[in-house]
Amino acid sequence: MRKADSIAVVGGGPAGALAASRLADGGYDVLLFEEKLAWEKPCGGGITNKALLQFPFLAEAPAECNWVRQCRLTSPSGRQALFQLDQPIAIFSRRVLNGLILERAQAAGAVVRKEHVAGIEGGPGNWLLHTSVAEYEASFVILAAGARSVLRARFARAFSPRDLMMTAGYYIPGEGQRMEIQFVAGLQGYIWIFPRTDHFSAGICGKITGSSTQALRRTLDETLAKSGLRTDGAKFYAHVLPSLTAKTLRNSPIGGDGWAMIGDAAGFVDPITGEGLYYALRSAELVSEALLAGKPHSYAARVRADFLPELELAAAMAERFFSGRWAGQPIIERMVEFTEQSESFQALMRDLFAGSQGYHDLRRRLYRALPAMLAESLANALRLNESKVEKESVA
């Protein structure tokens, strides 16, 4: 592909905006279509240390974000574990984050059109994009318009309900410095309460096949009421995210002759954690590298060599993580228990939150740390029991 050829990026979220920025900076003629420009959505907005290291402009930008160093996990039974993060998580408003990257795209020379792309016709080297305002030509199309975009059908099959999760949430005025993650019995997902600069992003996510939006909202409302967060007057949001099975991740095309999909449109979300921002940005970077190298067909191979195996493994583990049992207890209950009682396990959790601990060597690390975890948990239990006995004797 010649640098003079034009590229159409459909969708101006983090993935689309970063791709537009990198490609325009590399000399391409880029049209970026985003009808909503910067907008909010039910998303925690947390950027891990792994993402900040890969994309340092996020930490360096003069944009508002809240640096959080503490997290509390709550199991379905109500057990809690509070721990400190070695590496802080930057929590952005999605409106601020989207706006930041859109501004970078415009500064690099991308032309941003506040228009909805209703259809795409033509073929490689001669695409025709239809909006309510005009028609546009492009040699290459990057689809970054989300998991439910009707435009996906132009290039690949739509995701089935079993490959999607529903997210619902509120933005509640207030300030805080601690992330909250609460697991719910029977839900393949979780509740989050993330403090931003001037409000809390409070939401819930779960597989579409497992619960309705109304049921998720009721569960969220009950949890927030117990937490003391009032939703009176708070705006309610709902959104669909990909949560692909391992089979879909292996078989669903993400690129072809004259086109590519990135971010949510390609299904790049961790089905256990719901983390999508890192994969959105990384896929944008990889498609940009492929095009700038003059090898657009190498995009899929670059994703396969980079992060796709990690997502496939997460997909294979997801159902067992949320519904499996270990040592007579649900896995999530054991996870919170060990986080509460074992410093060795807390260190592992810190690395998971930082993004430096992947799934491929997670089991190996767990088995190596298991003796220390059991010893620390036993010692902690003995201390608690001694303290209880002393209090009872004094009484």
C-alpha positions as CSV (number, residue, x, y, z in Angstrom):
1,M,0.0,0.0,0.0
2,R,1.3,3.5,-0.9
3,K,1.5,6.2,1.7
4,A,-0.8,8.3,-0.6
5,D,-3.7,5.8,-0.2
6,S,-6.4,6.7,2.2
7,I,-7.5,4.9,5.3
8,A,-11.0,5.1,6.8
9,V,-11.2,4.4,10.6
10,V,-14.8,3.7,11.7
11,G,-15.1,4.4,15.4
12,G,-13.3,7.0,17.5
13,G,-12.9,5.2,20.8
14,P,-9.4,4.5,22.2
15,A,-8.6,1.9,19.5
16,G,-9.8,3.8,16.5
17,A,-8.4,7.1,17.7
18,L,-4.9,5.6,18.4
19,A,-4.8,3.9,15.0
20,A,-5.8,7.1,13.3
21,S,-3.1,9.0,15.3
22,R,-0.3,6.5,14.4
23,L,-1.2,6.2,10.8
24,A,-1.7,10.0,10.2
25,D,1.6,10.6,11.9
26,G,3.2,8.0,9.5
27,G,2.0,9.9,6.5
28,Y,-1.3,8.3,5.6
29,D,-4.4,10.3,4.6
30,V,-6.8,9.2,7.4
31,L,-10.5,9.8,7.8
32,L,-11.8,9.0,11.3
33,F,-15.6,8.6,11.7
34,E,-17.1,9.1,15.1
35,E,-20.6,10.4,15.6
36,K,-20.4,10.8,19.4
37,L,-16.9,12.1,19.6
38,A,-15.8,11.8,23.3
39,W,-18.5,10.0,25.3
40,E,-19.1,8.1,28.5
41,K,-19.9,4.4,28.8
42,P,-20.3,1.9,31.7
43,C,-16.6,1.1,32.0
44,G,-14.3,1.4,35.0
45,G,-11.7,3.3,32.9
46,G,-8.7,1.8,34.7
47,I,-5.4,1.8,32.9
48,T,-2.9,-0.8,34.3
49,N,0.8,-0.3,34.7
50,K,1.3,-2.6,31.8
51,A,-0.7,-0.3,29.5
52,L,1.0,2.9,31.0
53,L,4.5,1.4,30.2
54,Q,3.4,0.5,26.6
55,F,1.7,3.9,26.0
56,P,3.5,6.4,28.2
57,F,1.6,9.4,26.7
58,L,-1.3,8.3,28.9
59,A,0.6,9.0,32.1
60,E,2.3,12.1,30.8
61,A,-0.8,13.8,29.3
62,P,-2.3,16.8,31.2
63,A,-5.6,15.0,31.4
64,E,-7.5,14.4,34.6
65,C,-7.2,10.9,36.1
66,N,-7.2,9.4,39.6
67,W,-4.2,7.4,40.7
68,V,-5.4,4.5,42.9
69,R,-3.2,2.3,45.0
70,Q,-5.7,0.3,47.1
71,C,-8.2,-2.4,46.2
72,R,-10.8,-4.3,48.1
73,L,-12.2,-7.6,46.9
74,T,-15.5,-9.0,48.2
75,S,-16.5,-12.6,47.7
76,P,-20.1,-13.8,47.1
77,S,-20.3,-14.8,50.8
78,G,-19.2,-11.3,51.9
79,R,-15.6,-12.1,52.8
80,Q,-13.3,-9.2,52.1
81,A,-9.6,-8.7,51.4
82,L,-8.0,-5.2,51.3
83,F,-4.5,-4.9,49.7
84,Q,-2.2,-2.2,48.4
85,L,-1.1,-2.0,44.8
86,D,2.7,-1.8,44.1
87,Q,1.9,0.0,40.8
88,P,-1.0,2.5,40.8
89,I,-3.8,2.2,38.4
90,A,-4.8,5.4,36.5
91,I,-8.6,5.7,36.4
92,F,-9.9,7.9,33.6
93,S,-13.3,9.1,32.8
94,R,-14.0,7.5,29.4
95,R,-15.0,10.9,28.0
96,V,-11.6,12.3,29.1
97,L,-9.7,9.3,27.8
98,N,-11.5,9.3,24.4
99,G,-11.1,13.0,24.0
100,L,-7.3,12.8,24.8
101,I,-6.6,10.3,22.1
102,L,-9.0,11.9,19.6
103,E,-7.1,15.2,20.0
104,R,-3.8,13.3,19.3
105,A,-5.3,11.9,16.1
106,Q,-6.4,15.4,15.0
107,A,-3.0,16.9,15.9
108,A,-1.3,14.2,13.8
109,G,-3.4,15.2,10.8
110,A,-6.3,12.8,10.8
111,V,-9.6,14.3,9.7
112,V,-12.4,13.6,12.2
113,R,-15.9,13.4,10.8
114,K,-18.8,13.5,13.3
115,E,-20.9,11.3,11.2
116,H,-22.4,7.8,11.4
117,V,-21.2,5.3,8.9
118,A,-24.4,3.4,7.8
119,G,-22.9,1.1,5.2
120,I,-19.7,0.1,3.4
121,E,-19.6,-1.1,-0.2
122,G,-16.9,-1.9,-2.7
123,G,-13.8,-3.8,-2.1
124,P,-10.1,-3.6,-1.4
125,G,-8.5,-0.4,-2.7
126,N,-11.9,1.0,-3.6
127,W,-14.2,1.1,-0.5
128,L,-17.2,3.4,-0.5
129,L,-18.5,4.5,3.0
130,H,-22.0,5.9,3.3
131,T,-23.0,8.4,6.0
132,S,-26.1,10.5,6.4
133,V,-24.1,13.4,5.1
134,A,-22.0,12.2,2.2
135,E,-20.1,9.3,0.6
136,Y,-16.4,8.7,1.2
137,E,-13.8,6.7,-0.6
138,A,-11.0,4.7,1.0
139,S,-8.4,2.2,0.1
140,F,-8.3,0.5,3.5
141,V,-11.0,0.2,6.2
142,I,-10.3,-0.2,10.0
143,L,-13.4,-1.1,11.9
144,A,-13.3,0.1,15.5
145,A,-17.0,0.6,16.1
146,G,-17.7,-1.9,18.9
147,A,-18.8,-5.4,19.3
148,R,-22.4,-4.9,18.1
149,S,-21.7,-2.7,15.1
150,V,-23.9,-3.8,12.1
151,L,-20.9,-3.0,9.9
152,R,-19.2,-6.1,11.3
153,A,-21.4,-8.2,9.0
154,R,-19.6,-6.7,6.0
155,F,-16.5,-8.5,7.0
156,A,-17.3,-11.3,9.4
157,R,-20.2,-13.0,11.3
158,A,-21.9,-11.1,14.1
159,F,-21.0,-12.3,17.6
160,S,-23.5,-14.7,19.1
161,P,-25.0,-14.0,22.6
162,R,-22.7,-16.5,24.2
163,D,-19.8,-14.3,23.1
164,L,-21.1,-11.1,24.7
165,M,-21.5,-9.6,28.1
166,M,-23.8,-6.8,29.3
167,T,-22.4,-3.9,31.3
168,A,-24.6,-1.5,33.2
169,G,-23.8,1.2,35.6
170,Y,-24.0,4.7,37.1
171,Y,-21.7,7.8,37.5
172,I,-22.2,8.9,41.1
173,P,-20.8,12.2,42.4
174,G,-18.1,11.7,45.1
175,E,-14.4,11.1,45.7
176,G,-12.4,8.1,46.8
177,Q,-9.0,6.4,46.6
178,R,-10.0,2.7,46.7
179,M,-11.1,0.4,44.0
180,E,-13.9,-2.0,44.9
181,I,-14.5,-5.3,43.1
182,Q,-17.4,-7.5,44.3
183,F,-18.3,-11.0,43.1
184,V,-21.9,-12.2,43.0
185,A,-23.0,-15.8,43.4
186,G,-24.1,-17.3,40.0
187,L,-22.8,-14.3,38.0
188,Q,-20.0,-14.8,35.4
189,G,-18.9,-11.3,36.0
190,Y,-18.6,-8.8,38.9
191,I,-19.5,-5.4,40.3
192,W,-17.0,-2.6,40.3
193,I,-16.8,0.7,42.1
194,F,-13.9,2.8,40.7
195,P,-13.2,6.3,42.0
196,R,-12.5,8.9,39.3
197,T,-11.5,12.5,39.9
198,D,-15.0,13.8,40.8
199,H,-17.3,10.8,40.7
200,F,-17.5,7.0,41.1
201,S,-17.9,4.7,38.1
202,A,-20.1,2.0,39.6
203,G,-21.2,-0.9,37.4
204,I,-21.8,-4.5,36.8
205,C,-21.0,-6.9,34.0
206,G,-22.2,-10.4,33.2
207,K,-22.7,-12.8,30.4
208,I,-25.8,-11.9,28.3
209,T,-26.9,-15.6,28.3
210,G,-26.8,-15.6,32.1
211,S,-28.8,-12.6,33.2
212,S,-31.0,-9.8,31.8
213,T,-30.1,-6.1,32.0
214,Q,-32.9,-5.6,34.5
215,A,-31.7,-8.3,36.8
216,L,-28.1,-6.9,36.6
217,R,-29.4,-3.5,37.5
218,R,-31.3,-4.8,40.5
219,T,-28.3,-6.6,41.8
220,L,-26.1,-3.5,41.3
221,D,-28.7,-1.2,43.0
222,E,-28.8,-3.5,46.0
223,T,-25.0,-3.6,46.3
224,L,-24.6,0.1,46.0
225,A,-27.3,0.8,48.6
226,K,-25.4,-1.5,51.1
227,S,-22.2,0.5,50.2
228,G,-23.8,3.8,51.0
229,L,-23.7,5.1,47.4
230,R,-27.0,6.8,46.4
231,T,-28.1,6.5,42.8
232,D,-30.8,9.2,43.1
233,G,-30.5,11.4,40.0
234,A,-27.5,9.4,38.7
235,K,-27.6,8.7,35.0
236,F,-27.9,5.0,34.2
237,Y,-25.9,3.5,31.3
238,A,-25.9,0.1,29.6
239,H,-23.5,-1.3,27.0
240,V,-22.6,-4.5,25.4
241,L,-19.0,-5.8,25.4
242,P,-17.4,-8.9,23.8
243,S,-16.5,-11.8,26.0
244,L,-15.5,-14.4,23.4
245,T,-15.1,-18.1,23.9
246,A,-11.7,-19.6,23.0
247,K,-13.2,-21.1,19.9
248,T,-14.5,-17.8,18.6
249,L,-11.2,-16.1,19.4
250,R,-9.4,-18.8,17.3
251,N,-11.7,-18.8,14.4
252,S,-13.1,-15.3,14.0
253,P,-11.3,-13.3,11.3
254,I,-9.8,-9.9,12.4
255,G,-8.4,-8.8,9.0
256,G,-8.5,-9.5,5.3
257,D,-7.8,-7.9,2.0
258,G,-8.2,-4.2,2.5
259,W,-9.7,-4.3,6.0
260,A,-9.0,-5.0,9.7
261,M,-10.9,-4.9,13.0
262,I,-9.5,-3.7,16.3
263,G,-10.5,-3.3,19.9
264,D,-14.0,-4.4,20.9
265,A,-15.0,-4.9,17.2
266,A,-12.5,-7.7,17.0
267,G,-13.5,-9.1,20.4
268,F,-10.3,-8.2,22.2
269,V,-11.5,-8.2,25.9
270,D,-10.3,-10.4,28.7
271,P,-13.4,-12.6,29.5
272,I,-12.3,-12.9,33.2
273,T,-11.4,-9.4,34.1
274,G,-13.3,-7.5,31.5
275,E,-10.2,-5.6,30.7
276,G,-10.4,-4.2,27.2
277,L,-8.5,-0.9,27.1
278,Y,-5.0,-2.4,26.9
279,Y,-6.0,-4.7,24.1
280,A,-7.8,-1.9,22.2
281,L,-4.7,0.2,22.3
282,R,-2.4,-2.6,21.5
283,S,-4.4,-3.9,18.5
284,A,-4.5,-0.3,17.2
285,E,-0.7,-0.2,17.5
286,L,-0.3,-3.6,15.7
287,V,-2.5,-2.7,12.8
288,S,-0.7,0.6,12.4
289,E,2.7,-1.2,12.5
290,A,1.5,-3.6,9.8
291,L,0.3,-0.8,7.5
292,L,3.3,1.4,8.0
293,A,5.5,-1.5,7.2
294,G,3.6,-2.0,3.9
295,K,2.4,-5.4,5.1
296,P,-1.3,-5.0,6.0
297,H,-1.8,-8.8,5.7
298,S,0.6,-9.3,8.6
299,Y,-1.8,-7.8,11.1
300,A,-3.5,-11.0,12.1
301,A,-0.1,-12.8,12.6
302,R,1.2,-9.9,14.7
303,V,-1.9,-10.2,17.0
304,R,-1.4,-14.0,17.2
305,A,2.3,-13.5,18.2
306,D,1.4,-10.8,20.7
307,F,-1.6,-11.1,22.9
308,L,-4.2,-13.5,21.3
309,P,-2.9,-16.7,23.1
310,E,-3.3,-14.9,26.4
311,L,-7.0,-14.0,25.6
312,E,-7.7,-17.6,24.4
313,L,-6.3,-19.0,27.6
314,A,-8.4,-16.6,29.7
315,A,-11.5,-17.6,27.7
316,A,-10.7,-21.3,28.4
317,M,-10.4,-20.5,32.1
318,A,-13.3,-18.1,32.6
319,E,-16.2,-20.5,33.3
320,R,-14.1,-22.5,35.8
321,F,-12.9,-19.3,37.5
322,F,-16.4,-18.0,38.1
323,S,-18.2,-21.4,38.9
324,G,-15.5,-23.9,39.8
325,R,-14.4,-25.2,43.2
326,W,-11.1,-25.8,44.8
327,A,-10.4,-27.5,48.2
328,G,-14.1,-27.7,49.0
329,Q,-14.8,-24.0,48.3
330,P,-15.7,-21.9,45.2
331,I,-12.5,-20.7,43.6
332,I,-13.5,-17.0,44.1
333,E,-14.0,-17.6,47.8
334,R,-10.5,-19.2,48.0
335,M,-9.0,-16.4,46.1
336,V,-10.3,-13.7,48.4
337,E,-9.4,-15.8,51.5
338,F,-5.8,-16.2,50.3
339,T,-5.6,-12.5,49.4
340,E,-6.7,-11.7,52.9
341,Q,-4.4,-14.1,54.7
342,S,-1.3,-14.6,52.6
343,E,1.4,-12.0,51.6
344,S,2.7,-14.3,48.9
345,F,-0.8,-14.5,47.3
346,Q,-1.2,-10.7,47.7
347,A,2.1,-10.3,45.7
348,L,0.6,-12.4,42.9
349,M,-2.6,-10.3,43.0
350,R,-0.6,-7.1,42.8
351,D,1.1,-8.4,39.7
352,L,-2.2,-9.4,38.1
353,F,-3.6,-6.0,38.7
354,A,-0.4,-4.4,37.3
355,G,-0.7,-6.6,34.2
356,S,2.8,-8.1,34.7
357,Q,1.4,-11.6,35.6
358,G,-0.1,-13.4,32.7
359,Y,-2.2,-16.5,32.6
360,H,0.3,-18.8,30.9
361,D,2.6,-19.1,33.9
362,L,-0.1,-18.4,36.5
363,R,-0.6,-22.1,37.5
364,R,3.2,-22.6,37.8
365,R,3.6,-19.6,40.1
366,L,0.6,-20.7,42.2
367,Y,2.0,-24.1,42.8
368,R,5.5,-22.7,43.6
369,A,3.9,-20.3,46.1
370,L,1.4,-22.8,47.5
371,P,3.5,-24.0,50.6
372,A,4.1,-20.4,51.6
373,M,0.5,-19.4,51.0
374,L,-0.8,-22.3,53.2
375,A,1.7,-21.5,55.9
376,E,0.9,-17.8,55.9
377,S,-2.8,-18.6,56.0
378,L,-2.5,-21.0,58.9
379,A,-0.4,-18.5,60.9
380,N,-2.9,-15.8,60.2
381,A,-5.8,-18.0,61.3
382,L,-3.9,-19.0,64.5
383,R,-3.2,-15.3,65.3
384,L,-6.9,-14.5,64.8
385,N,-7.9,-17.4,67.0
386,E,-5.5,-16.4,69.8
387,S,-6.8,-12.8,69.6
388,K,-10.4,-14.1,69.9
389,V,-9.5,-16.3,72.9
390,E,-7.7,-13.3,74.7
391,K,-10.7,-11.1,74.2
392,E,-13.1,-13.7,75.5
393,S,-10.9,-14.3,78.6
394,V,-10.8,-10.6,79.3
395,A,-14.5,-10.3,79.0
